[in-house]
């Protein structure tokens, strides 16, 4: 999977368990889950098939506000999001936007944001916790 700005890792769990583990990881870090969007359930309501595909929207103002202070347009990419989805081979994946790509997209130099590396490491840790065997 090679999409600019998108980090995608394979999960060792099915989509439901991966999402539940991710939400638990998010809560353990003291972040807020703002919403969960079940795209497959939405597709079913209009009679269209879609493999498991669920989005979680999460974050906190302490981390997001400094980004928006540099470029308010970053608000289109915040709060953070992670997508858990199943491919045609029944493999489960977790995808999220690379924070460095987000700030680059909005014209902010990464070196202006000292917490950017910490945010990237936090996201990677959430993804590892959700997708690996514990």
N, C-alpha and C positions, 0 to 999 in steps of 0.2 A: 504494500500500500504506500504510494508515494504521491501525496497531495500536499502542495505547498502550505506550510503553516499548520498542518494537521499531524498530530501524533497518534498513531494507532498501534495498539498492542493486542496480541491474542490472549484470550482468557482460557484458563483451565476448567472453567465452570460454564454451565448453561446460562443463557441470558438472564433469567429470573434471579438466579443465585448471584451472578455477577453484579446486577443492579442492587440487590439487597446488601451485598458486601460493600459496594461503593457508597451507598447511603449511610451505612454504619461507619465507614471510614470518615466520611464527611462530618458526621455528628461527633465522632471522637476527636476531631480537630477543632471543634467548637465553631464550625461554619454553619450557616443557615441554608437549609434546603427550601428554596422558594417555590419550586414546582417540579412535578414529574409529568412528562407528556408521553403517553403510550401511542405512538404513531400507528402501530399494528391494530390496536383497538379502534382508532379513528378510521382507518381504512376499512375495517370490518363493518362499521356503521353505514358505509356507502357501498357495501357489497364487493369490495376490492380486496384481493389477497395481498398481504405484506408479511414477510418473515418478521420475527420478533425485532422490534426497533423501539427503544425507549430512551428519552432524553431526560436528564436531570439538570436543573438550573440551580446554582448554589453560589455562595460567596459570603463576603462580609464587607462592610463599609470601610473598615480600617485599612484593608488591603486595596480595595478598588478605588476609593476616593483619590489617593495620590496619583493614580494613573489618569483619572479624569481631570485632575488639576492641571496636568500637562497638556491634555487634549480632550476636551469634553466629548468629542466624537467617539472616544473609546467606549462610551456608554452604550453604543450599539452592540458591542461585543461583551459587555458585562451585564449582569453577573456571568460568572463562568458557566460553562456547559460541558457536559460529557454525554456521549451517545454510546449506548450498549446495543449491539446489533448482531444478527446472525446471518452469515453468508449462505450461498446456495449449497455449500458442502457441509452445512450444519455446524460450522466453526463459529465461535463467539468472539467478538472483538469489542474493544473499548477505544473510542476516539475522543480527542479533545484538542482545542486550539492551543498551540504553543504560545505562551505569554510574550515571548520575544517577537513572534510574528504579529501579534496584536498591536504592540507598540510601534513596530516598524510600519504596519499598515496605516497608522495614524500620524506618522511623521515624528515620532518621539525617539530620540537617541537612547538606546538601552542604558548607556552609562549615566543618564539623568535619573534613573530609577534604581536606587540601591536595593530596593526590596524585590526587584524583578527576578533575580536568581533564586531568592527564597521562595517566591511564588511558583517558579518552575519546578523546584525541588519538591515542594509540597504537592503539586499536581502529580508529579511522577510517583511520589509515595502513595498517594490515594489510589492511583492506577495499579501499582504493584500489589497493594493490599487487596484490591478488589479482584484481581485476575490470577493471582498465584495461589499455590497451595500453602495453607498456614498450618 
